[in-house]
Structures are given as structure tokens and as C-alpha cells.
């Protein structure tokens, strides 16, 4: 199913680096038991998914070599490449999410940034002919608003989406503008805890890791 958000208690590691508004993707879940996402993804994004292990290794090495070993360790299994668990489906509701970025988006960036948290909401979207509907993630504010689908890949989902910018009312469809496309992997990493990992994101860096946890007091 779906989610995207970052936890509280996250702070920017570099005092010189301003916080950025990087919201999580809005998501729809698609059944894909046979890996059909590979026929939907463009070649560049399929390659990114295939290089996920390389991105993890490169990003962690870069952060540690730059002196962020303790900062990496403090993230626990969020930054453990092997932390993914079975049954990755989230539940609808409000979530906190936060982003940890490994690698430099631009030369002045540190090799590790932990951003302040923001909020998202997961809801079920009614779909004609589908009794269960589809799960979507909604972030109502921000200059960058990802949106996309989660494709079932067994113990994880593959995320394929795009990015709405500025005052655009609707995101582009995936593949409509390759420069806006996003691709990653959605995993459960603990009880009521998920992550979305974006290898080699188009906005720079090596790995973007979103952590998502449900808000304690859900709206009635």
C-alpha cells in the first residue's frame, strides 16, 4: 500500500545548509507480482533500480569518508541496506516523514544531510471496478510534490513517479518528462516504520532515503 513522511527529531547536520522542502511522493499501489514495473519504467529508471546496491555502497562510503560516520550510525537500520522486511504495505492515515540524503546535490553540499520532518496523508482513492480502491499519498504544500505508483515486487514495492513543481495543480504522468521522473524502492523496516529509497536521484546526490512513521493521534 503506501506512505511517505519523515519523523520528528531530525535536524540538518550542516549548519550552513538551509532546510529544503522536499515532500514525499503521492502514491497509488498496483499489483505487479510478475515484475511488470520493468515494462512500465523507462530504461534510465530501470537501471537506477538495478543499481540500488551500488548506490547504497557508494553513498554510505562517501558519507563516512567525509566524517559523518557517527551521523550515519545514529540513523540505525534506516541506512542499513539489508533492513527491508516482509509485508511492506502501509495503512491509510497521517504520517511524519523525514529525508536523509547521502551524497552532494551540488558542490557546496555536505555528503550527509538529515532534514527536518514534514507531514503527509495516506488515503484510499475510489476507483471504478475496484472494491478496495487505490492508496494515495497527499502533501498539500511545498514547491516540489512527488506523485506516483507503487508496483508490487514481493517483499518490497518499486516506486515510479514524477514531480509537480511550483503552482502546478497536477503532477505530470510518469514518463511525460524524463527530467521529472522518480524511481525507487519502498520497504518496511520495522513495526509501523517504512522507508522509500531513491538511488541516484535526478535532483543530485547518491541516495535519498525517506523514513515514514504514523502520527500517534490520527484525525477522526
C-alpha positions in Angstrom: 0.0 0.0 0.0 1.5 3.4 0.6 3.1 6.3 2.5 5.7 8.9 2.7 6.9 11.1 5.5 9.7 11.9 7.9 10.0 11.6 11.7 10.4 14.3 14.2 13.7 14.9 15.9 15.6 15.2 12.6 17.9 18.1 12.2 20.2 19.3 9.5 23.8 18.2 10.0 25.3 21.1 8.3 24.6 24.5 10.0 25.4 26.2 6.7 22.9 24.3 4.7 19.3 25.6 4.7 16.4 23.2 5.0 14.7 22.3 1.8 11.1 21.4 1.2 11.3 18.0 -0.4 7.9 16.3 0.1 7.3 12.6 -0.4 5.5 11.1 -3.3 1.8 10.7 -3.7 1.3 7.0 -4.4 -1.0 4.5 -5.9 -0.4 0.8 -5.4 -0.5 -1.5 -8.4 -0.5 -5.3 -8.4 2.7 -6.4 -10.1 3.5 -10.0 -9.0 5.5 -10.7 -12.1 7.6 -7.6 -12.2 5.5 -5.7 -14.7 7.1 -2.5 -13.5 10.0 -3.3 -15.7 7.8 -2.9 -18.7 6.5 0.4 -17.4 9.7 2.0 -16.3 12.0 3.8 -18.7 15.4 2.4 -19.3 17.2 5.0 -17.1 14.9 4.3 -14.1 15.1 0.6 -14.6 18.9 1.0 -14.5 18.6 3.0 -11.3 16.6 0.3 -9.6 19.1 -2.3 -10.7 21.9 -0.2 -9.2 20.3 0.2 -5.8 23.0 -1.9 -4.1 25.8 0.2 -5.7 24.1 3.4 -4.7 23.9 2.2 -1.1 27.5 1.3 -1.0 28.7 4.5 -2.7 26.5 6.8 -0.6 27.5 5.3 2.7 31.2 5.2 1.8 31.0 8.9 0.7 29.3 10.0 3.9 31.7 8.1 6.2 34.8 9.3 4.3 33.5 12.9 4.7 33.5 12.4 8.5 29.8 11.6 9.0 30.3 8.1 10.4 28.5 8.9 13.7 25.7 10.6 11.9 25.2 7.5 9.8 25.3 5.2 12.7 22.7 7.3 14.6 20.2 6.5 11.9 20.1 2.9 12.8 18.6 0.5 10.4 17.2 3.3 8.3 20.5 3.3 6.5 21.1 -0.4 6.6 20.8 -1.7 3.0 19.6 -5.1 4.3 16.9 -3.8 6.7 13.9 -4.5 4.4 11.2 -6.8 5.9 8.3 -8.8 4.6 4.8 -7.3 4.2 5.7 -3.8 3.2 2.1 -2.5 3.0 1.3 0.7 5.0 -2.1 1.7 6.2 -4.1 4.9 5.4 -3.7 7.9 7.7 -1.4 10.7 8.7 2.4 10.2 8.8 5.5 12.0 9.8 8.4 11.7 7.3 11.9 12.9 7.1 14.6 12.7 4.5 18.2 11.7 4.8 20.4 12.5 1.8 23.7 10.8 1.1 26.0 12.5 -1.5 26.2 16.0 -2.8 23.4 17.5 -4.8 25.8 20.4 -5.5 29.5 21.0 -4.7 28.7 23.1 -1.6 26.6 20.4 0.0 27.8 18.1 2.7 27.9 14.4 2.0 25.2 13.8 4.6 22.1 15.8 5.3 19.2 14.9 7.7 16.3 17.2 7.0 13.6 18.4 9.4 10.3 16.3 9.3 7.2 17.1 7.4 3.7 15.6 7.2 1.8 13.6 4.7 -1.5 11.8 4.5 -2.3 8.4 3.0 -5.8 7.9 1.8 -7.8 5.5 -0.3 -8.9 6.8 -3.7 -12.1 5.3 -5.1 -11.6 3.5 -8.4 -14.4 2.3 -10.6 -14.4 -1.5 -10.8 -12.0 -1.9 -7.8 -13.8 -2.6 -4.5 -10.6 -1.9 -2.4 -9.7 1.3 -4.2 -6.2 2.7 -4.5 -3.9 4.2 -1.9 -2.6 7.7 -2.5 -0.2 9.9 -0.5 -1.0 13.6 -0.4 1.2 16.6 0.5 -0.7 19.8 0.1 2.1 22.3 0.3 5.7 22.7 -0.9 7.4 23.7 -4.1 8.2 20.1 -5.0 5.4 17.5 -4.8 6.3 13.9 -5.9 3.5 11.6 -7.1 3.5 8.1 -8.4 2.7 4.4 -8.1 3.9 1.5 -6.0 4.3 -1.6 -8.0 4.2 -4.9 -6.1 7.5 -6.7 -6.1 7.1 -9.2 -3.3 8.8 -8.1 -0.1 9.0 -4.6 -1.4 7.4 -2.2 -3.9 9.0 -0.4 -6.7 8.1 3.3 -6.8 7.8 5.1 -10.2 6.6 8.7 -10.1 7.1 12.3 -11.2 7.4 15.7 -9.6 5.0 18.6 -9.6 6.6 22.0 -9.2 5.5 25.4 -8.1 1.8 26.2 -8.7 1.2 23.2 -10.9 -2.2 21.7 -9.9 -1.5 18.2 -11.1 1.8 16.2 -11.5 2.9 15.0 -14.9 2.3 11.4 -15.7 5.3 9.2 -15.2 7.4 9.3 -18.4 5.9 12.5 -19.7 9.0 14.5 -18.8 12.1 12.3 -18.1 13.7 15.1 -16.1 10.8 14.9 -13.6 10.7 11.1 -13.3 11.5 9.4 -10.0 12.3 5.8 -9.3 13.0 4.0 -6.0 12.1 1.1 -3.7 9.6 1.1 -0.9 10.3 -1.2 2.1 9.1 -1.9 5.6 12.0 -1.7 8.1 10.2 -2.2 11.5 6.8 -2.1 13.2 4.9 0.9 11.7 8.0 2.1 10.1 8.8 2.3 6.3 11.4 3.8 4.0 11.5 4.9 0.4 14.9 4.7 -1.1 15.7 6.7 -4.3 19.0 5.7 -5.9 20.9 8.3 -7.9 18.0 10.9 -7.7 17.7 13.3 -10.6 18.0 16.3 -8.3 21.5 15.2 -7.3 23.2 13.2 -4.7 23.7 9.4 -4.4 20.8 8.1 -2.3 17.7 9.8 -0.9 16.1 7.9 2.0 12.7 8.9 3.3 11.6 7.5 6.6 7.9 7.2 7.4 6.1 6.6 10.6 2.4 7.0 11.5 1.3 10.0 13.6 0.2 9.0 17.1 -3.1 10.9 17.1 -4.8 10.2 13.9 -7.6 12.6 12.7 -11.0 11.3 13.4 
